[in-house]
Amino acid sequence: MSTPADTAAIADVPAVLRISSGIWLVLGSLGTLWTLTGLLMVLAFSGMVAPQTYLPESIGSDAKTAPALVLYLTLASAAGAYFTCARAVRRGKPFVRPVITVIPLVGLIVVVLATVAAFSNVSARSPTAAAGLLAAIFLTVFSQGLPLAGGLVAAALVWLPSARRYFRRVAEVLPA
């Protein structure tokens, strides 16, 4: 059971953790917006413009919509993870530090794989090969690179000395 003094000690969240939490909230909001926009485009481009046609079997009828749905549902789960991480950072949960360190590293792997996929899909005989390649790099950097950079900054902030003291203090006050 924690005393009011213990609760007051925990309430003093360091500025670096407030910034890190804010970054995760922004990333989660952007991920949610990106997911909703993408799902709307998938539904619109697969012919589901009338509310009566959104049955699950109509979603799976076009083989090209399945990978897009998996992508956007994965983005939705990532956005949920960002919100969870933001809350756990503010509360000083010790499990969140390694988790938010791994998330940007996985994002880095995804960016590299997306860039390689963009390079491999551009045909050398295509008249728009150069423009297609530059557009693919541009979209990869701005759609995945900027959130990755934000995640790396937020992950670095939770390992700073003031953040480590806060996580240690919360662990002592509220043992698991």
Secondary structure, 3 states (H helix, E strand, C coil): CCCHHHHHHHHCCCHHHHHHHHHHHHHHHHHHHHHHHHHHHHHHHCCCCCHHHCCHHHHCCCCCHHHHHHHHHHHHHHHHHHHHHHHHHHHCCCCHHHHHHHHHHHHHHHHHHHHHHHHHHCCCCCCCHHHHHHHHHHHHHHHHHHHHHHHHHHHHHCCCHHHHHHHHHHHHHCCC
